Amino acid sequence: MPAAAPIFTLDHVTVERGSKALLHAISTEIPGAACTALLGPSGAGKSTLLRLLNQLGEPTSGSVRFRGRPLTSWDVLALRRRVGLVGQQPVLLTGRIRDELRVGRTDLEDDRARTLLEQVGLYAGMLGHATAGLSGGEAQRVCLARTLAVEPEVLLLDEPTSALDTASAQAVERTIRNLVDSGLAVVLVSHNLSQARRIADQVRVLRAGRLVDSGPADRIAYLKERV
Ligand SMILES: Nc1ncnc2c1ncn2[C@@H]1O[C@H](COP(=O)(O)OP(=O)(O)OP(=O)(O)O)[C@@H](O)[C@H]1O
């Protein structure tokens, strides 16, 4: 069977800030309907790369294409509806969970909103609750549900479970894996190598801004050599 078309194609992507190169001539593809983990030590450039993918940053040189079209040719808001990003720190924008889930989807019905809450490991009954007083982990999951409400084709996740306890992290991992299995593309930045082994299909390893390894998760030495 021919390989599916990549969802993102990076061609010699370099990002410089002042005299420092945060990413050096990265060329790679990110497949659709798969979970791709961006791994590497702190400061390697993982978040910088992730943020390029929904135009929260721009390459100094080189190009990124989404579904074959240069990112720069996409309307930014249209792109961000198709490519949703959940950052490391939850940022809540409204006072109630129902309103929060409707931020990008004003016509979201309560039944769908309850399903989204359950999908991220929260209780459907929380729909009417205030957002004030949510724990960091709960807020992170509400942010994930808010992004999923828009039905993106790609989910960009920057350390999505770093603030969660084990049970909540497992619930979110299961959600991520189910979404991938139902056709969503996920790009995940993680320091948690066990998590990457559990849910990543593909891995890209960065070190000091360079792509040093790339391929299916079971062939990546970075995952095999570390606990
Ligand atoms: N706007 C900026 N200006 C200058 N340097 C930056 C900027 N943003 C990030 N950096 C630097 O770029 C390098 C890569 O940062 P980045 O956050 O992408 O790494 P990372 O691999 O995601 O790290 P971590 O795992 O610690 O989150 C770091 O040295 C960081 O200090």
The ligand as an SDF file (V2000), in Angstrom:
LIG
                    3D

 31 33  0  0  0  0  0  0  0  0999 V2000
   12.2610   33.7450   21.5490 N   0  0  0  0  0  0  0  0  0  0  0  0
   13.4560   33.2200   21.8360 C   0  0  0  0  0  0  0  0  0  0  0  0
   14.5750   33.9760   21.7710 N   0  0  0  0  0  0  0  0  0  0  0  0
   15.7910   33.4510   22.0640 C   0  0  0  0  0  0  0  0  0  0  0  0
   15.9810   32.1720   22.4260 N   0  0  0  0  0  0  0  0  0  0  0  0
   14.9020   31.3840   22.5100 C   0  0  0  0  0  0  0  0  0  0  0  0
   13.5950   31.8450   22.2220 C   0  0  0  0  0  0  0  0  0  0  0  0
   12.7160   30.8200   22.3930 N   0  0  0  0  0  0  0  0  0  0  0  0
   13.4700   29.7610   22.7640 C   0  0  0  0  0  0  0  0  0  0  0  0
   14.7640   30.1040   22.8470 N   0  0  0  0  0  0  0  0  0  0  0  0
   15.8890   29.2000   23.1510 C   0  0  0  0  0  0  0  0  0  0  0  0
   15.8950   28.2330   22.1300 O   0  0  0  0  0  0  0  0  0  0  0  0
   16.2980   26.9640   22.5810 C   0  0  0  0  0  0  0  0  0  0  0  0
   15.2330   25.9450   22.2350 C   0  0  0  0  0  0  0  0  0  0  0  0
   14.0650   26.2030   23.0220 O   0  0  0  0  0  0  0  0  0  0  0  0
   12.8170   25.2370   22.9940 P   0  0  0  0  0  0  0  0  0  0  0  0
   11.8550   25.7390   24.0320 O   0  0  0  0  0  0  0  0  0  0  0  0
   12.3290   25.1050   21.6140 O   0  0  0  0  0  0  0  0  0  0  0  0
   13.4870   23.8570   23.4540 O   0  0  0  0  0  0  0  0  0  0  0  0
   12.7770   22.5450   23.9840 P   0  0  0  0  0  0  0  0  0  0  0  0
   13.5010   21.4160   23.3440 O   0  0  0  0  0  0  0  0  0  0  0  0
   11.3040   22.6030   23.7660 O   0  0  0  0  0  0  0  0  0  0  0  0
   13.1350   22.6250   25.5210 O   0  0  0  0  0  0  0  0  0  0  0  0
   12.3140   22.0790   26.8120 P   0  0  0  0  0  0  0  0  0  0  0  0
   12.3340   20.5970   26.6700 O   0  0  0  0  0  0  0  0  0  0  0  0
   13.1690   22.5560   27.9470 O   0  0  0  0  0  0  0  0  0  0  0  0
   10.9510   22.6790   26.7940 O   0  0  0  0  0  0  0  0  0  0  0  0
   16.5370   27.1360   24.0670 C   0  0  0  0  0  0  0  0  0  0  0  0
   17.9120   27.3310   24.2500 O   0  0  0  0  0  0  0  0  0  0  0  0
   15.7620   28.3990   24.4200 C   0  0  0  0  0  0  0  0  0  0  0  0
   16.3530   29.0600   25.5140 O   0  0  0  0  0  0  0  0  0  0  0  0
  1  2  1  0
  2  3  1  0
  2  7  2  0
  3  4  2  0
  4  5  1  0
  5  6  2  0
  6  7  1  0
  6 10  1  0
  7  8  1  0
  8  9  2  0
  9 10  1  0
 10 11  1  0
 11 12  1  0
 11 30  1  0
 12 13  1  0
 13 14  1  0
 13 28  1  0
 14 15  1  0
 15 16  1  0
 16 17  2  0
 16 18  1  0
 16 19  1  0
 19 20  1  0
 20 21  2  0
 20 22  1  0
 20 23  1  0
 23 24  1  0
 24 25  2  0
 24 26  1  0
 24 27  1  0
 28 29  1  0
 28 30  1  0
 30 31  1  0
M  END
$$$$
